[in-house]
Amino acid sequence: MSQLYSNLKFLRYADHIAALHDQRVVAPVHIRIKPMNHCNHDCWYCAYRVSNLQLGEDIDYKDTIPKAKMFEIVEDVIAMGVKAVTFSGGGEPLLYKPLPEVVKRLAEGGVRVATLTNGSNLKGRVADAFAEYGTWVRVSTDAWDDASFAKSRGIKEGEFTQLLENLSRFSARGSKCVLGVSFIVDETNCTHLYDACLLLKNAGVNHVKFSGVVVSNSGEQNNVYHARIRDVVTEQIERARTLADEKFSVINHYHDLDDRFEKAYTTCPYLMFLTVIGADCKVYTCQDKAFTVSGTLGSIAERSFRDFWFSEENRRRIFELNPSKECTHHCVSHGKNLAIADLLSIDPDHGAFV
């Protein structure tokens, strides 16, 4: 089976590595677009909605990218040669009504599309669009039955059963779109990881990726939390792996979190590969700093994304960002940044001695 997750995907884009060397800006490979900030779930650990985590300090839950602006962004993305777009939150992206048209236009323009979602609206026209044009759909969950799903997300009971039905119907389409689940592990669900995987496999999911919940801006505090459950989680994940076959796999991203908080490097090279456009029509450095002042690259409310991205204003901000000072929070790109920094540090006279 080919590898879906890797910190080394950037190696395929030599032009971006060269741009980092020269401190030039080229079009990002991948953009996360957060089309709206409204969400129909209220997950207890959501970094956009809890006060003790870094994200979302400036989020306005009413913000939505206007349809005309969205299609302006889409045309810029196609013209710039961006390779992929992922729709995410903010809010729940599949509630954004123009999304089926947006997905179709991006795909017709040669851009790969994907979405992160809670799965509640993975049906109807939007499911049709991703089944036909999507590369992957990844559903975030944390539950193993209706009661646990309702408690963790502040929703009515019965929604987990509906989610499994949505997954089953999407899988039954026979689409090439990979259907994955991102399962957030915490103290309440850690003894039910196998149970959840069995249900999700039976619903036609292609893989389940386990990640530890982030409960603090401190890596040490996160590790204290997870130390209490690590042995149980390890046993459950190993048991879940017995379910693997040619159509289903378990991906273990459950690990210590402290190495994703403190940074020794003084630039963020991954900015050249992935950026974020928020529902407030602002461009952000990454998903870990979306809707924050320190993560803001600039606004595209009154200008095109293409014009802003290639501006001197944006170039300066990209190369002036200092993660050792500005990014002491959780960072999903930390491992990738370490790998890129290592590549950029190779002495050119010695690089041939492989």
C-alpha positions as CSV (number, residue, x, y, z in Angstrom):
1,M,0.0,0.0,0.0
2,S,1.4,3.4,-0.9
3,Q,2.1,5.9,1.9
4,L,-0.5,8.6,2.7
5,Y,1.3,10.3,5.6
6,S,4.9,11.5,5.5
7,N,7.1,14.4,6.7
8,L,9.1,14.1,3.4
9,K,6.5,15.1,0.8
10,F,8.3,18.4,0.4
11,L,11.2,16.7,-1.3
12,R,9.1,16.5,-4.4
13,Y,9.2,20.3,-4.8
14,A,12.7,21.4,-5.6
15,D,11.6,24.8,-6.8
16,H,10.3,25.5,-3.3
17,I,13.5,24.5,-1.7
18,A,15.4,26.8,-4.1
19,A,13.0,29.6,-3.2
20,L,13.8,29.2,0.5
21,H,17.5,29.4,-0.3
22,D,17.0,32.6,-2.2
23,Q,14.3,34.0,0.1
24,R,11.8,34.2,-2.8
25,V,8.1,33.5,-2.7
26,V,6.6,30.9,-5.0
27,A,3.0,29.6,-5.0
28,P,2.2,27.3,-2.1
29,V,1.9,23.6,-3.0
30,H,-1.1,23.2,-0.7
31,I,-3.7,25.6,0.8
32,R,-6.1,25.0,3.6
33,I,-9.3,27.0,3.1
34,K,-11.6,27.5,6.0
35,P,-14.8,28.6,4.3
36,M,-16.9,29.3,7.4
37,N,-16.6,29.5,11.2
38,H,-20.0,28.2,12.1
39,C,-19.9,24.6,13.4
40,N,-22.8,22.3,14.4
41,H,-20.6,20.5,17.0
42,D,-19.0,21.9,20.1
43,C,-16.1,19.5,20.8
44,W,-14.6,19.9,24.3
45,Y,-11.0,20.0,23.0
46,C,-11.5,22.1,19.9
47,A,-8.7,24.6,19.8
48,Y,-10.9,27.2,18.0
49,R,-13.4,27.1,20.8
50,V,-11.6,26.6,24.2
51,S,-9.9,29.4,26.0
52,N,-6.8,27.5,27.2
53,L,-5.3,26.8,23.7
54,Q,-3.5,29.0,21.3
55,L,-5.9,29.0,18.3
56,G,-9.0,31.0,17.7
57,E,-8.3,34.0,20.0
58,D,-9.7,36.3,17.3
59,I,-12.2,34.0,15.7
60,D,-15.6,35.4,14.8
61,Y,-18.0,32.4,14.5
62,K,-20.2,34.4,12.1
63,D,-17.5,34.8,9.4
64,T,-18.0,33.1,6.0
65,I,-16.1,33.6,2.8
66,P,-18.6,35.3,0.4
67,K,-19.3,33.1,-2.7
68,A,-17.9,35.6,-5.1
69,K,-14.7,35.9,-3.1
70,M,-14.4,32.2,-2.9
71,F,-14.5,31.8,-6.6
72,E,-12.0,34.6,-7.0
73,I,-9.7,32.6,-4.7
74,V,-10.4,29.5,-6.7
75,E,-9.4,31.1,-10.0
76,D,-6.2,32.5,-8.4
77,V,-5.4,29.1,-7.0
78,I,-5.7,27.5,-10.4
79,A,-3.8,30.2,-12.2
80,M,-0.9,30.1,-9.6
81,G,-0.5,26.3,-10.1
82,V,-1.4,25.4,-6.5
83,K,-1.5,21.5,-6.4
84,A,-4.0,20.9,-3.6
85,V,-6.7,22.5,-1.5
86,T,-8.1,21.1,1.8
87,F,-11.3,22.5,3.2
88,S,-11.3,22.6,7.0
89,G,-12.5,24.6,10.0
90,G,-12.9,27.1,11.7
91,G,-16.3,25.7,11.5
92,E,-17.7,22.7,9.7
93,P,-16.7,23.1,6.0
94,L,-19.4,20.8,4.6
95,L,-22.1,23.2,5.8
96,Y,-20.8,25.8,3.3
97,K,-23.5,25.8,0.6
98,P,-21.3,26.7,-2.5
99,L,-18.8,23.9,-1.7
100,P,-20.0,21.4,-4.3
101,E,-19.5,24.0,-7.1
102,V,-16.2,25.1,-5.6
103,V,-14.9,21.5,-5.5
104,K,-15.9,20.9,-9.1
105,R,-14.2,24.0,-10.4
106,L,-11.0,23.3,-8.6
107,A,-10.9,19.7,-9.9
108,E,-11.6,20.9,-13.4
109,G,-8.7,23.3,-13.0
110,G,-6.3,20.6,-12.1
111,V,-6.3,21.1,-8.3
112,R,-6.6,18.1,-6.0
113,V,-9.3,18.6,-3.3
114,A,-9.9,17.1,0.1
115,T,-11.7,17.9,3.3
116,L,-11.5,17.5,7.1
117,T,-15.0,17.2,8.5
118,N,-17.1,16.0,11.4
119,G,-19.0,14.0,8.9
120,S,-22.5,15.2,9.9
121,N,-23.2,16.6,6.4
122,L,-21.3,14.0,4.3
123,K,-24.4,13.4,2.2
124,G,-26.3,14.8,-0.7
125,R,-24.6,17.1,-3.2
126,V,-21.5,17.7,-1.2
127,A,-20.9,14.0,-0.8
128,D,-21.5,13.6,-4.6
129,A,-18.8,16.3,-5.2
130,F,-16.2,14.6,-3.1
131,A,-17.0,11.1,-4.3
132,E,-16.5,12.3,-7.9
133,Y,-13.6,14.8,-7.5
134,G,-12.1,14.3,-4.0
135,T,-8.7,12.8,-3.3
136,W,-9.6,12.2,0.3
137,V,-12.2,12.9,3.0
138,R,-11.0,12.6,6.7
139,V,-13.7,12.6,9.4
140,S,-12.7,13.7,12.9
141,T,-14.2,11.6,15.7
142,D,-13.5,10.6,19.3
143,A,-16.4,8.2,20.1
144,W,-17.5,4.6,20.0
145,D,-21.2,5.0,20.6
146,D,-24.0,7.6,20.6
147,A,-23.7,8.5,24.2
148,S,-19.9,9.2,24.1
149,F,-20.3,11.1,20.8
150,A,-23.0,13.3,22.2
151,K,-21.1,14.0,25.5
152,S,-17.8,15.0,23.8
153,R,-19.5,17.2,21.2
154,G,-22.4,18.8,22.9
155,I,-24.9,17.3,20.5
156,K,-28.0,15.1,20.7
157,E,-27.8,11.3,21.0
158,G,-28.2,9.4,17.8
159,E,-25.6,11.4,15.8
160,F,-22.9,8.8,16.0
161,T,-25.3,6.2,14.5
162,Q,-26.0,8.8,11.7
163,L,-22.3,9.4,11.2
164,L,-21.7,5.6,10.6
165,E,-24.6,5.6,8.2
166,N,-23.1,8.6,6.3
167,L,-19.7,6.8,6.1
168,S,-21.3,3.6,4.9
169,R,-23.2,5.3,2.2
170,F,-20.2,7.3,1.1
171,S,-18.1,4.1,1.0
172,A,-20.8,2.2,-1.0
173,R,-20.3,4.7,-3.9
174,G,-17.2,2.8,-4.9
175,S,-15.3,6.2,-5.2
176,K,-11.6,6.5,-5.6
177,C,-11.8,9.1,-2.8
178,V,-10.0,7.8,0.3
179,L,-12.2,7.8,3.3
180,G,-10.2,8.2,6.5
181,V,-10.9,8.9,10.2
182,S,-8.8,11.0,12.5
183,F,-9.5,9.6,16.0
184,I,-8.6,11.9,18.9
185,V,-7.5,9.9,21.9
186,D,-8.3,11.1,25.4
187,E,-8.9,9.6,28.9
188,T,-12.6,8.9,28.2
189,N,-12.2,6.9,25.0
190,C,-8.8,5.2,25.4
191,T,-10.3,1.8,26.4
192,H,-12.6,1.8,23.3
193,L,-10.1,2.3,20.4
194,Y,-10.5,-1.3,19.2
195,D,-14.3,-1.0,19.4
196,A,-14.3,2.2,17.4
197,C,-12.0,0.7,14.7
198,L,-14.3,-2.3,14.3
199,L,-17.3,-0.1,13.8
200,L,-15.5,2.2,11.4
201,K,-14.0,-0.7,9.4
202,N,-17.5,-2.2,9.1
203,A,-18.7,1.2,7.8
204,G,-16.2,1.1,5.0
205,V,-13.6,3.5,6.3
206,N,-10.2,2.9,4.6
207,H,-8.0,3.9,7.6
208,V,-8.1,5.2,11.1
209,K,-5.3,7.6,12.3
210,F,-4.9,7.9,16.1
211,S,-3.6,11.2,17.6
212,G,-3.4,12.3,21.2
213,V,-5.7,15.2,22.3
214,V,-4.0,18.5,23.0
215,V,-5.1,19.8,26.4
216,S,-2.6,22.6,27.0
217,N,-0.1,24.9,25.4
218,S,2.6,23.2,27.4
219,G,4.2,20.1,26.0
220,E,5.0,18.9,29.5
221,Q,1.4,19.2,30.7
222,N,0.2,17.3,27.6
223,N,2.7,14.5,28.3
224,V,1.6,14.3,32.0
225,Y,-2.0,13.9,30.8
226,H,-1.1,11.1,28.3
227,A,1.3,9.3,30.6
228,R,-1.8,8.2,32.6
229,I,-3.3,6.4,29.6
230,R,-0.3,5.5,27.4
231,D,-0.1,1.8,28.3
232,V,-3.8,1.3,27.7
233,V,-3.6,3.3,24.4
234,T,-0.7,1.2,23.2
235,E,-2.5,-2.0,24.0
236,Q,-5.7,-0.8,22.2
237,I,-3.9,0.3,19.1
238,E,-2.0,-2.9,18.8
239,R,-5.3,-4.8,19.1
240,A,-6.9,-2.5,16.5
241,R,-4.1,-3.3,14.1
242,T,-5.3,-6.9,14.0
243,L,-8.2,-5.6,12.0
244,A,-5.9,-4.5,9.2
245,D,-6.3,-6.0,5.7
246,E,-5.9,-4.9,2.1
247,K,-8.8,-2.4,2.5
248,F,-8.3,-1.1,6.1
249,S,-5.3,0.1,8.0
250,V,-4.5,1.7,11.4
251,I,-2.1,4.6,11.5
252,N,-0.4,5.4,14.9
253,H,0.3,9.1,15.4
254,Y,-0.1,8.8,19.1
255,H,3.2,10.0,20.7
256,D,4.8,12.5,23.1
257,L,3.7,16.0,22.3
258,D,6.4,18.1,24.0
259,D,8.7,18.0,20.9
260,R,6.0,19.9,19.0
261,F,6.0,23.0,21.3
262,E,9.6,24.4,21.8
263,K,11.4,25.3,18.6
264,A,15.1,26.0,18.1
265,Y,14.9,27.1,14.5
266,T,14.3,30.8,13.6
267,T,12.4,30.6,10.3
268,C,9.4,28.5,9.2
269,P,10.3,26.9,5.9
270,Y,7.0,25.0,5.7
271,L,5.2,28.4,5.0
272,M,6.4,28.0,1.4
273,F,4.5,24.7,1.1
274,L,1.3,25.2,3.0
275,T,-0.8,28.3,3.9
276,V,-4.2,28.9,5.3
277,I,-7.1,31.2,4.1
278,G,-9.6,31.8,6.9
279,A,-13.3,32.6,6.8
280,D,-12.4,36.2,7.7
281,C,-10.6,36.5,4.4
282,K,-7.2,36.7,6.1
283,V,-4.2,34.6,5.2
284,Y,-2.5,32.8,8.0
285,T,0.8,31.1,8.5
286,C,-0.7,27.7,9.4
287,Q,-3.6,25.9,10.9
288,D,-1.9,26.1,14.4
289,K,-2.0,29.9,14.3
290,A,-5.2,30.6,12.4
291,F,-7.4,33.4,13.7
292,T,-4.5,34.8,15.8
293,V,-2.7,38.1,15.5
294,S,0.7,36.5,15.5
295,G,-0.3,34.0,12.8
296,T,-1.7,36.7,10.4
297,L,0.2,37.2,7.1
298,G,-2.4,39.7,5.8
299,S,-5.9,40.4,4.5
300,I,-7.3,39.6,1.1
301,A,-10.7,41.1,1.8
302,E,-9.9,44.0,-0.6
303,R,-7.3,42.4,-2.8
304,S,-6.8,39.1,-4.6
305,F,-5.0,36.2,-3.0
306,R,-2.6,36.1,-5.9
307,D,-1.7,39.8,-5.6
308,F,-1.2,39.5,-1.8
309,W,0.8,36.2,-1.9
310,F,3.4,37.6,-4.3
311,S,3.6,41.0,-2.5
312,E,6.8,42.2,-0.8
313,E,4.7,42.6,2.4
314,N,4.0,38.8,2.4
315,R,7.6,37.9,1.5
316,R,8.9,39.9,4.4
317,R,6.4,38.4,6.8
318,I,7.1,34.9,5.7
319,F,10.9,35.2,6.2
320,E,10.7,37.3,9.4
321,L,8.5,34.8,11.3
322,N,10.6,33.4,14.1
323,P,9.1,30.1,15.5
324,S,11.5,30.1,18.4
325,K,9.7,33.2,19.7
326,E,6.3,33.3,18.1
327,C,5.4,29.6,17.9
328,T,5.8,28.1,21.4
329,H,2.4,26.3,21.0
330,H,1.6,23.0,19.4
331,C,2.8,22.7,15.8
332,V,1.7,20.0,13.4
333,S,4.5,20.9,10.9
334,H,7.3,20.7,13.4
335,G,8.8,17.5,12.1
336,K,8.6,18.7,8.5
337,N,10.3,22.0,9.5
338,L,13.1,20.0,11.2
339,A,13.6,17.9,8.0
340,I,13.6,21.0,5.7
341,A,16.0,22.9,8.0
342,D,18.4,19.9,7.9
343,L,18.2,19.8,4.1
344,L,18.9,23.6,3.8
345,S,21.9,23.4,6.2
346,I,23.8,20.9,4.0
347,D,27.1,22.4,2.8
348,P,26.9,22.5,-1.0
349,D,30.5,21.4,-1.4
350,H,29.8,18.3,0.6
351,G,26.3,17.6,-0.7
352,A,27.5,15.3,-3.5
353,F,29.0,12.9,-1.0
354,V,25.8,11.0,-0.4
